[in-house]
């Protein structure tokens, strides 16, 4: 994967896990990670699914985005 895409994915992961941000911003970051559509994005989404730090609906969204990438 190109270096700029990895940087973008890292930024989105940071946003998705920043509990100081509004939930809708975190959810938008999760959706954006799903749109990247790479293996690295899938791994990052699965890390979010496993994160106990996120709320249940955010983890569910990360799982749904992961499922879309797998299909």
Secondary structure, DSSP 8 states (H G I E B T S, - for coil): --HHHHHHHHHHHHHHH-TTS-HHHHHHHHHHHHHH-SHHHHHHHHHHHH-TTS-HHHHHHHHHHHHHHH-
